[in-house]
Amino acid sequence: MKKKGFFGGDMDSWKKALVAGAVGAATVLFLKKKYPAGVLATGVGLAVLASEYPEKFESVRKALPDYFDRGMRVMEMAGRAGKRITDVAGQSAYEVWDEIGG
């Protein structure tokens, strides 16, 4: 009897073991700063998951541009905030207080 697995579907034990092994190997490789090998191991795990659940990965693939767009906006805001902080760090306390209306 198979149990409901990832995303509610059935998955063979060897595929589960392969995905778990790929994730574990990728984690170790990233921690050892072997990034290309870590990306490769991650890709193997994702390929197995994609072959098992193609409809879920299709919806994720369609949503990726939105996620990247939001991420880029967050990074732009963080960059502006960092620039502002460095600009303010160069001012005296009186200038900062005067600028914020104190």
Secondary structure as UniProt FT lines:
FT   HELIX           6..8
FT   HELIX           13..31
FT   TURN            32..33
FT   HELIX           35..52
FT   HELIX           54..89
FT   HELIX           93..99
FT   TURN            100..101
//
